[in-house]
Amino acid sequence: MDIKKIDDNTWEIPRSGDMKVPGIIYASEKLIQKIKEDQTLTQVKNVACLKGIQRASFAMPDAHQGYLISFSN
């Protein structure tokens, strides 16, 4: 996934595909490396595709992959 460094603690996932707004991640260099290890950036990108989103999909320094729950019958 394309991610662009804006400044020391701000990163951007530029608009692409169905994204209505860019994704903005606030994290240090050390944190962004951890964030890249799971699906957090994909979640930021998915939120940027939601109907009605305005300026950007924002992720704070404590961003992490959400829990996946499976249901079986």
C-alpha angles and dihedrals in degrees: 000000000000112000123175126204110230098177138330093298106019128080131178134209100204119226113274138153111353094350111128093191136014123267116243120198123190108206142122121250089262093050095046089057090056092044090055090058095073138028097283094112090049089053091051089051093047092052088052087063096056120119112256098019110147125191108359146323104260128203120190125213091269093058116140139160113284122238118273114219122192124197122203128191 
